Amino acid sequence: MQHRIDEIPLPSGPTRGRLFVTNFSAVGPDPQAALDRVGATALACMLTDHEIELRYPAYGDWLDTHADEHSNPRALRLPTPDGGVTSDEPVLDLVAEIVGSLGGGDSVVVHCGAGMARTAVIGILTMVAFGAEPQQAAIDFRAARPGGGPDGPPQEHQIDRLIPRVQRLRPS
């Protein structure tokens, strides 16, 4: 069974890479195959080490091997508890990394366990960084990833708090 990898629409503008979101089952068994499916060169993982160990332990090794900024493909990490948030600065750092990759023409796949909530935080903030209106970004994310969106007030509040800061990341 091939799991969904959904493209998240970015506002039109200068040429850039493409943003994709998915679940752990789509990338855990063979991350390179998942990246190849969509032509992506970076993979951003939102899972905790414990979640990785429970399902696809070799995936943790793949992430470690590709964590160097010169790796191709490149692995980005922001371990975030299921249904929760991490502190704002690491979220901003990850969004900035993704925005930089997309702005440079690279495509990125972001995932958490189901590819819905933790992934939505990063996806929506990335969309806003590229100029999407925040409310429309949430609507467009849900349309592209049915069932996706923040998983309650902590994630919703984090998005709201970080919107002004990610708007300053907007590539020219």
LINZIZI-V629506 format. One record per residue. N is the residue number from 1. SS is DSSP state (@ for helix, = for strand, . for the rest). OMEGA is omega in whole degrees, 0 to 359 (NA if undefined). NEAR is the number of other C-alpha atoms within 12 Angstrom. Layout:
# LINZIZI-V629506
N|SS|OMEGA|NEAR + N|SS|OMEGA|NEAR
This chain:
# LINZIZI-V629506
1|.|179|6 + 2|.|182|15 + 3|.|181|20 + 4|.|167|25 + 5|=|186|34 + 6|=|176|33 + 7|=|179|30 + 8|=|184|39 + 9|.|173|31 + 10|.|178|35 + 11|.|179|27 + 12|.|182|13 + 13|.|181|16 + 14|.|178|16 + 15|.|179|18 + 16|.|177|24 + 17|.|182|31 + 18|.|181|37 + 19|=|179|47 + 20|=|175|45 + 21|=|180|51 + 22|=|179|43 + 23|.|183|35 + 24|@|181|40 + 25|@|180|26 + 26|@|185|35 + 27|@|186|43 + 28|.|183|34 + 29|.|183|24 + 30|.|184|24 + 31|@|181|37 + 32|@|178|26 + 33|@|179|21 + 34|@|178|33 + 35|@|180|34 + 36|@|180|21 + 37|@|185|23 + 38|@|179|28 + 39|.|181|23 + 40|.|180|33 + 41|.|179|36 + 42|=|180|46 + 43|=|180|52 + 44|=|184|46 + 45|=|180|46 + 46|.|186|46 + 47|.|172|41 + 48|.|177|28 + 49|@|181|26 + 50|@|179|18 + 51|@|179|24 + 52|@|181|29 + 53|@|181|16 + 54|@|189|16 + 55|@|184|19 + 56|.|185|24 + 57|@|180|21 + 58|@|178|19 + 59|@|177|31 + 60|@|177|32 + 61|@|179|19 + 62|@|179|28 + 63|@|180|35 + 64|@|181|21 + 65|@|185|19 + 66|.|184|25 + 67|.|181|22 + 68|.|183|16 + 69|.|179|18 + 70|.|179|13 + 71|.|173|17 + 72|.|3|23 + 73|.|183|31 + 74|=|177|32 + 75|=|175|38 + 76|=|182|38 + 77|=|169|37 + 78|.|181|35 + 79|.|184|30 + 80|.|180|32 + 81|.|179|25 + 82|.|180|28 + 83|.|185|28 + 84|.|179|26 + 85|.|169|32 + 86|.|180|27 + 87|.|188|21 + 88|@|186|26 + 89|@|177|17 + 90|@|176|21 + 91|@|178|38 + 92|@|179|32 + 93|@|180|25 + 94|@|179|36 + 95|@|179|44 + 96|@|177|31 + 97|@|181|33 + 98|@|179|46 + 99|@|178|40 + 100|@|178|28 + 101|@|180|32 + 102|@|179|34 + 103|@|178|29 + 104|.|178|20 + 105|.|178|21 + 106|.|175|28 + 107|.|187|36 + 108|=|172|47 + 109|=|177|49 + 110|=|178|51 + 111|=|167|47 + 112|.|181|40 + 113|.|181|35 + 114|.|183|33 + 115|.|186|44 + 116|.|192|39 + 117|.|179|41 + 118|@|178|44 + 119|@|180|53 + 120|@|179|51 + 121|@|181|51 + 122|@|181|55 + 123|@|181|54 + 124|@|179|52 + 125|@|177|50 + 126|@|178|51 + 127|@|180|43 + 128|@|178|39 + 129|@|179|36 + 130|.|173|39 + 131|.|177|29 + 132|.|172|28 + 133|.|186|24 + 134|@|181|29 + 135|@|179|20 + 136|@|178|19 + 137|@|179|34 + 138|@|179|37 + 139|@|181|24 + 140|@|177|28 + 141|@|181|40 + 142|@|179|28 + 143|@|181|19 + 144|@|181|28 + 145|.|184|33 + 146|.|183|23 + 147|.|182|20 + 148|.|177|34 + 149|.|180|34 + 150|.|183|34 + 151|.|175|25 + 152|.|186|20 + 153|@|181|17 + 154|@|179|22 + 155|@|178|32 + 156|@|180|27 + 157|@|178|18 + 158|@|177|31 + 159|@|181|42 + 160|@|180|24 + 161|@|188|22 + 162|@|181|31 + 163|@|181|34 + 164|@|182|19 + 165|@|179|23 + 166|@|177|38 + 167|@|177|28 + 168|.|177|20 + 169|.|187|28 + 170|.|177|28 + 171|.|181|27 + 172|.|NA|16
